[in-house]
Amino acid sequence: VVVGSGKSRLIPDGFSRDKAMEQNARFLSFCGDIASQYGIKIVIEPLNCGETNFINTVEEGIEACKFTNHSNVFCLADFFHMFKNNETMDAIENS
């Protein structure tokens, strides 16, 4: 299951990015627990900066995975969004 809705993870102005990361991790852990019962994986889709202000790059997606620390939560490297964010393949290779 791809978690990729930009509007649902948009951080409102003035809201703590750290708090957003904590809330996101709780949500991903919850989803990861349920999905694992059915053999389904959860993947975070980094989106381009025009779609959201939270988890825009592969590096940020991997950071969110590490912060969540759930064996069933992964990061998706979507070439379209990588291109839109001017990321290179190094983003995947160096992760």
Helices and strands as residue ranges (DSSP letters): E 2-3, G 7-9, H 17-36, E 42-44, H 58-68, E 73-75, H 79-84, H 90-93
